[in-house]
Amino acid sequence: MYICVCKGVTDHAIREAVQQGAERMRDLKASLGVTEQCGICACHAKMVLDQTLLQEATARPQLPKSARSCEPTA
């Protein structure tokens, strides 16, 4: 589905950008041009960004606590 009609950006393109490291709207603007024209897409682009970040975070397997070397132990 098109999220930004002005720049021709789809939800799929936003998801790909997140998989390539985009974490903020600023990243989407820099890489895809989202919100550069009329700005109507901002709400929907943010929604797709947040959903994709959440999916990415829950899809990553969590290491057992004993394997986390950078965290301080209590």
N, C-alpha and C positions, 0 to 999 in steps of 0.2 A: 504494500500500500504506500502511496506517496505521502510523505510527511511534509516535505518542503517542495511546493509546486514551483516556486520561483527558481530553485536550483536543481529541481528534478531528483531530490533525495528521497529514497525509500526507507522503510523501516529495516529492511534487509541490509542496506548500506550502513545504517547506524549500528546495527548489531555487529557487522564486520569491523567497523571502526573501533568498537569496544573490545572486540577480540584482539585487535592490533594495538590496544593500549589506551584508547580514549577513556577518560574517567570523568570529564567535566564538559559542560556545554561549551566552554572555551575551546576544548579539544575538537569538538564536532564542528564548531565554526571554522577553526583553522584548517581542518582536513576536508570538510565537505561543503563548507559555505552556508551551513544552516544559520538562519536568522539574519543573514547579511542584507536581505532586501526588505521585505515588508514586516517580518517578525511574527506573523500570524502562527507560524509553525512552532514557536518556542515551547508552548505547553505540551504539545504532542511529542516533540523531539525529546524533551526532558523526561516524559513518561516512558518512552521507549528506552532511553538511556538508563534510567533508574531500574526498570524491569530487567534489562539485560545485565546490568551490574549485579543485581540480586541473584539472577540465575547463575551467573559466572561464579559468584561467591559460594553458593550452595552446591554447585557441581564439583568444586574442588574438594578432594578428600582431605580431611583434617589429619594431621600427624598425631600420634599418641603423645601425651604430655611428656613422657620420658625422652622422646626423640626431638623435642624442641630445645635446641641448644642456646638460643638467644634470649629465652625468657628466664627471669630470675626465679629461683625456687624459694618457697616459703619455709 
